[in-house]
């Protein structure tokens, strides 16, 4: 999914929580497909947690482990968004906030 000479931010981090990048021009390569699959799982987990979020956040006795899990899922989704942002800005017209609300 990267163009030549462009690095793809991977959906996992390396030692010391440092970002990992992939340099390839083969979107069907093993590492690209692995990253796509992990991103899909992360987005699915975030969607499930989003459903639970408002109920959990309103509960004063919420389990701290669940709150950390939600924070971790949001971090994963943000990493995916950062990774995909260059692709989105070059592949389709820029949407405004108004465009997004009307969708």
C-alpha positions in Angstrom: 0.0 0.0 0.0 3.0 2.2 0.0 4.4 3.9 -3.0 8.1 3.4 -3.9 10.4 5.1 -1.3 7.5 5.5 1.1 7.5 3.7 4.5 4.4 2.1 6.0 3.9 2.6 9.7 3.1 -0.9 11.0 0.3 -1.5 13.5 2.7 -2.7 16.2 5.6 -1.1 18.0 9.2 -2.3 18.5 11.4 -2.3 21.6 10.8 0.8 23.8 7.4 1.3 22.1 9.2 2.8 19.1 7.3 2.7 15.8 8.1 0.0 13.2 8.0 0.7 9.5 7.9 -1.4 6.4 9.5 -0.5 3.1 8.0 -2.4 0.2 6.3 -1.9 -3.1 4.4 -5.2 -2.9 1.0 -4.6 -1.2 0.3 -8.4 -1.5 3.6 -9.3 0.3 3.5 -11.3 3.5 4.3 -8.4 5.8 1.8 -6.1 4.1 -1.0 -8.7 4.4 0.0 -9.4 8.1 -0.2 -5.7 8.9 -3.6 -5.4 7.1 -4.9 -8.4 9.1 -3.7 -7.0 12.4 -5.2 -3.6 11.6 -8.5 -5.2 10.9 -8.4 -7.0 14.2 -7.4 -3.8 16.0 -10.3 -1.8 14.4 -12.7 -4.6 15.2 -11.6 -4.6 18.8 -11.9 -0.8 19.0 -15.4 -1.0 17.6 -16.5 -3.5 20.2 -14.9 -1.4 23.0 -16.6 1.7 21.7 -19.9 0.1 22.3 -19.0 -0.5 25.9 -17.2 2.8 26.4 -20.1 5.1 27.3 -21.6 2.6 29.7 -18.2 1.9 31.3 -17.2 5.5 31.6 -20.5 6.4 33.3 -19.9 3.6 35.9 -18.0 4.9 38.9 -17.0 1.4 39.8 -15.6 0.7 36.3 -12.8 -1.9 36.1 -9.5 -0.2 35.6 -8.4 -3.1 33.3 -11.3 -2.3 30.9 -10.4 1.3 30.9 -6.8 0.5 30.0 -8.0 -1.8 27.3 -10.1 1.0 25.8 -7.1 3.3 25.9 -5.0 0.7 24.2 -7.5 0.2 21.5 -7.7 3.9 20.9 -3.9 4.0 20.6 -4.1 1.2 18.0 -6.7 3.0 15.9 -4.7 6.3 16.1 -1.6 4.4 14.8 -3.7 3.0 11.9 -5.1 6.5 11.1 -1.6 8.0 11.2 -0.3 5.2 8.9 -3.1 5.6 6.4 -3.4 9.4 6.3 -0.9 9.9 3.4 -2.8 7.2 1.4 -6.1 8.9 2.0 -5.0 12.4 1.2 -3.5 11.3 -2.1 -6.2 8.8 -3.2 -9.4 10.9 -2.8 -10.5 14.5 -2.5 -10.2 16.0 0.9 -13.4 15.8 2.9 -14.5 18.7 5.1 -16.1 18.3 8.5 -19.4 19.2 6.9 -19.0 16.4 4.3 -18.3 13.9 7.1 -21.3 14.9 9.1 -23.7 14.5 6.1 -22.4 11.0 5.4 
